Amino acid sequence: MPITTLRKVTIAFPAHILHEIEETAKKKRMAVDKLIRRVVENSLQQDKKINLSSLLREGYLLNANRDAAIAEEFKFADAEVDRQLDLQERENESKYAGM
């Protein structure tokens, strides 16, 4: 995602955490501010995924009865399709058995 405007903020970290951040940034050969920005972006993205999963789960549960009813309505259609496919398969087997 392109960054169009940067704004400065001041963040205070305990010394031991800041030391870890600086060491990690050094190992990754990146600036500390870039590392922190990347970590925050990843965390926000993960939160969005968790929220989306929760919304989807909630939607599935809310629609479970409706979906079960639709499946029940179509079970006879599914059975008919299976029966027709079995008939076609038997016809093909008998057709090729006579060759």
C-alpha positions as CSV (number, residue, x, y, z in Angstrom):
1,M,0.0,0.0,0.0
2,P,1.6,3.3,-1.1
3,I,2.2,5.8,1.7
4,T,1.2,9.3,0.6
5,T,1.4,11.2,3.9
6,L,3.6,10.4,6.9
7,R,2.8,11.8,10.3
8,K,5.2,11.7,13.2
9,V,4.2,10.2,16.6
10,T,6.2,9.7,19.7
11,I,6.2,6.3,21.2
12,A,7.8,5.3,24.5
13,F,9.2,1.8,24.9
14,P,10.9,0.1,27.9
15,A,14.6,0.0,27.3
16,H,14.8,-3.8,26.9
17,I,12.1,-3.7,24.2
18,L,13.7,-0.8,22.4
19,H,17.0,-2.8,22.4
20,E,15.2,-5.8,20.9
21,I,13.6,-3.6,18.2
22,E,17.0,-2.0,17.4
23,E,18.7,-5.4,17.2
24,T,15.9,-6.9,15.0
25,A,16.1,-3.9,12.7
26,K,19.8,-4.2,12.4
27,K,19.6,-7.9,11.6
28,K,16.9,-7.2,8.9
29,R,19.0,-4.2,7.7
30,M,16.1,-1.8,8.0
31,A,15.4,1.4,9.8
32,V,13.7,1.1,13.2
33,D,10.8,3.2,12.1
34,K,10.2,1.0,9.1
35,L,10.3,-2.1,11.2
36,I,7.8,-0.7,13.7
37,R,5.5,0.5,10.9
38,R,5.6,-3.0,9.4
39,V,4.9,-4.7,12.7
40,V,1.9,-2.4,13.3
41,E,0.6,-2.9,9.8
42,N,0.8,-6.7,10.2
43,S,-1.0,-6.5,13.5
44,L,-3.8,-4.4,12.1
45,Q,-4.1,-6.7,9.1
46,Q,-4.3,-9.7,11.5
47,D,-7.0,-8.0,13.5
48,K,-9.1,-7.4,10.3
49,K,-8.8,-11.1,9.4
50,I,-9.9,-12.1,12.9
51,N,-12.9,-9.7,12.7
52,L,-13.8,-11.0,9.3
53,S,-13.7,-14.6,10.5
54,S,-15.9,-13.7,13.4
55,L,-18.4,-12.0,11.1
56,L,-18.4,-15.0,8.7
57,R,-18.9,-17.5,11.6
58,E,-21.8,-15.4,12.9
59,G,-23.4,-15.2,9.4
60,Y,-23.1,-19.0,9.0
61,L,-24.7,-19.6,12.3
62,L,-27.5,-17.1,11.7
63,N,-28.2,-18.8,8.3
64,A,-27.7,-22.4,9.4
65,N,-31.5,-23.2,9.7
66,R,-32.2,-21.6,6.3
67,D,-29.3,-23.5,4.7
68,A,-30.4,-26.8,6.2
69,A,-33.9,-26.3,4.9
70,I,-32.6,-25.6,1.4
71,A,-30.4,-28.7,1.6
72,E,-33.4,-30.7,2.7
73,E,-35.5,-29.4,-0.3
74,F,-32.8,-30.4,-2.8
75,K,-32.0,-33.8,-1.4
76,F,-34.5,-35.5,-3.7
77,A,-33.0,-33.6,-6.7
78,D,-29.5,-34.8,-5.6
79,A,-30.8,-38.4,-5.3
80,E,-32.4,-38.1,-8.8
81,V,-29.1,-36.9,-10.3
82,D,-27.3,-39.8,-8.7
83,R,-29.8,-42.2,-10.0
84,Q,-29.5,-40.8,-13.6
85,L,-25.7,-40.9,-13.4
86,D,-25.9,-44.6,-12.3
87,L,-28.2,-45.4,-15.2
88,Q,-25.9,-43.7,-17.7
89,E,-22.9,-45.5,-16.3
90,R,-24.7,-48.9,-16.5
91,E,-25.7,-48.1,-20.1
92,N,-22.1,-47.3,-21.0
93,E,-20.8,-50.4,-19.4
94,S,-23.3,-52.6,-21.3
95,K,-22.6,-50.8,-24.5
96,Y,-18.8,-51.4,-24.2
97,A,-19.2,-54.9,-22.9
98,G,-20.8,-56.0,-26.2
99,M,-17.8,-54.8,-28.2
